[in-house]
Amino acid sequence: MATPAPAIEIEHLTKRYGDFTAVDDVSFTVADAGFFGFLGRNGAGKTTTINAIVGLARKSTGAIRIFGHDNEREWREARRFIGLAPQEFNFDRYLSIRDVLIFAAGYYGLRGRAIARRADDLLERFGLSSRARVEYTKISGGQKRRLTLARALIHKPRLLILDEPTAGVDVEQRLELWALLRELNADGLTIFLTTHYLEEAEQLCKRIAIIRDGRIITEQPTEQLVREGERLQDVFLELVRG
């Protein structure tokens, strides 16, 4: 039986903006159905890496493959595997939250009764059914986070990319989101999580990479990384300070 292609393969990724190098020779692999944590303080290169993966930023050098598909030469195949939940809310303020999901499905050429049912199922799973007809501006911050996840999943991707998913939410909402993410991963969804909360990555992720000033300084299984905490104490302090 053939070994499945990794969800993400990045080889020697570099992204420059003029004289500034935001991501510098980064390489790592995310296994199919894995839960991968990408840690770094603000400005370390996390979001730039995500933008390169999903095609929002053109890489300067290197290669990125999504389930074996080059994300530039085979961009249609690569992107249909990806669901992106960005840090910032970018919903159409005039749509109900149900219509937010249905509208998002249209970007993938999906429409009709099956998508309406899919939207309703996601709203139910994420505890949003009672708010289905409400405009997104009238729901809470925690509900907006859950809506962001639901929208990312509307087209049934195999890879969910989360950029700081619990930024700005309280402890109770954070724990609720953690439970949802564990369920999704248990169902076979690959999750790529960026955060600067070490505790979040330790609780959720099976493998962690830490990026600092655009370069990967360590990548290893979570348990091993935690055991080496003393050696990486200065890095962990940076994460705490954000």
N, C-alpha and C positions, 0 to 999 in steps of 0.2 A: 504494500500500500504506500503510495507516494506521500511524502511529508508535505503538509500544507505550507504554502508560502507565508512568510511572516506578514503581519498586518502592515507594518511599516519597516522599510529598510532605508536608512540614510547613510550615505557614504560621502565623507569629506565635504559636507555642506558649508558653503561660505556665502554670506550676504553682506555686500558693501553698499553704503550710501555715500557716494563721493569718497572722501578720505577716511570716513568712519566705517569700521568693520563691526557690524552688529552681531554676526554669527561667524565664528572663526574655526573652520576645519572640523565640524561636528560630525560624528558618526555614532549611530546606535541602531539597534533592532528591537522591535516590539513584536512579541509572539502573538499568533492568532489566539483570540480569547484571553489574552493577557490583561493585566491591570497595571499600567506603567505610570509611574510618577515622574514628573519633570520639574525639579525644584530649582528655585533661584530667586534672589531678591528682585525687586522692581528694577527694570532696566538691564537685567542679566542676559536677555536674548530669548526668553521663553515665547513671547508673542510673535516675534519675528520668525522663529522656527515654525510655529503653527502656520503663520501666513504663507511660508514657503511650502509647507506640506499640502495645504488646501488650494494653492495656486493664487492667493491674493498678493503674493510678492514673488517676483521672478528671481530665482537664485542667481548668484554671481558665478559660482562653480559648484560641482558636486552632482550627486544623483539621489533621487528620491523615488522609491517604488511603494505602491500601495497594493497589497496582495499580489505582488509580482508585476504590476503595471506601472510603467514609467509615468510620473505625474505630469510630464510635459508632452511627450510623444503620444501617450495614450490617455490624455487628460479626461476624456469622457468616461472611459472605463474606470479610471482611478477615482474620480470624484463621486461616482454613484455609490461607491462603498462608504463614503464619509458622511457623518452627521456632525455638524459643528455647533457648539453652544458657546458663543462668545461671552466675554466678561460684561460688555456693555449691552443694555437693552436696546434693540433696534427694531421694534415692532411698529407697524402702521397704527397710529393712535386712533384712527377712525374705524378699525375693525374690531369685532367681538373676538374673544380669545379662540372660539371655535373657528371663525373665519381666518384667523392668523394661521392656523394649521392647514386649512384647506388651500389657502392662497400659497403657502410655502410648498405644498405638494405640486402645484402647477409648474414650479421651476424644474421639476423632474419629469414633466409631461404626464403627471398623474392627476386624474380627475374622475368625477362620477360618484356613484353610490358607494363603491368600495372604499374610496378615500374618505367619504363622509363617515362611514362606519369606523374606519381606522382612526379618524380624528376623535370620534366619540369614545372609542376604546382607550385611547391615550389620555383623554380628559378624565376618564374614570380611574385609570391606573394611577394618575398623578393627583387625584383628589380635587379635580377642578370642575367636575360635571355641574355642580350647582352654580358655577360662574360662567358657564359656556356662552351665554348671550351678553355678557358684560364686556365693555371696552377695557383694554388692558390697563389704561390709566387709572382705573377704579379698583384694581386688585392690589394686594399687599406685595411687599418686596419678596417674601418667600414664595408666594404664588407666581410671581414673575419669573423667579428662578426655575420653578417647576415647568412653567410654560416654555421657557427656553429649551429645556430638555425635551419636552414633548415635540416641539417643532423640529428639533434636530433629528428626531426618530421617525418623523412622519413617512419617510420613504423607505423605511426598514433597512438602514445602513448596517454594515458589519463592524464599523469602527466609529466610536463616539469620541470626539475631541472636545475637551472641556478646558476653557481658559479661566482660571480662578473662579470656579463655580460657586464657592461659598463666600466670596468677598461681600462684605456689607450685610450679612445675615446674622441673626442672633444664634445663640447656642442651640436652642431647641430646633430651629429651622435647619441648622447645619446637620444635626443628628438625623433629622428626617431625610435630608438629601443623601447622607451617607447610606442610609438603609436602602433607598431607591437605587443608588449606584451599585451596591452589593447585589441586589436582585437582578439588575440588568446584566452584570458580569456573570452571575451564576447561570443566566440563560444563554451564555455563549457570546455575548457582545464584548468586543475588544474595547477597552477604555484607555485613553491617553489623557492624563490629568496634569495640568500645570497648576502649581500652587507655591506660595512661600510659607505655608504652614507645615512644618515638619510633622506635627501630630497627625494632620490629615493624611499625608502620604503614608505615614507609618501604619495608620489604622486601615487604609484601603488598598494600598498598592503591593503587588508581589515583587516588583523590581523598581528601582529608583535610579535616576541619573540627576546629578547636580551640575548646573551650568553657572559659571561665574565669568563675567566680562566676556561673554560670547563663546567661551570654551568649556567643554565637558571636563570636570575635574575628577569625577568618580562616577561609576555606573556598576551596580551590583544588586544582588537580591536584598530585599528590605531587611531581613533579619541580620544579614552580615553587615550591612551598613550601620545598623543600630549598635551592633557590638563594637564597631570601630569608632563610636561616637567621640571618644577622647581625642583620637587623631584628627578628627574633623571638627573639633570644638569651635574653632574660629569661624568656620563656615556656617555652623548651626546658629551661632550668635548673629551672624549677618541675616539669616533667614528670619529670626525672631524680630530683629529690628526693621525688617522689610526694606 
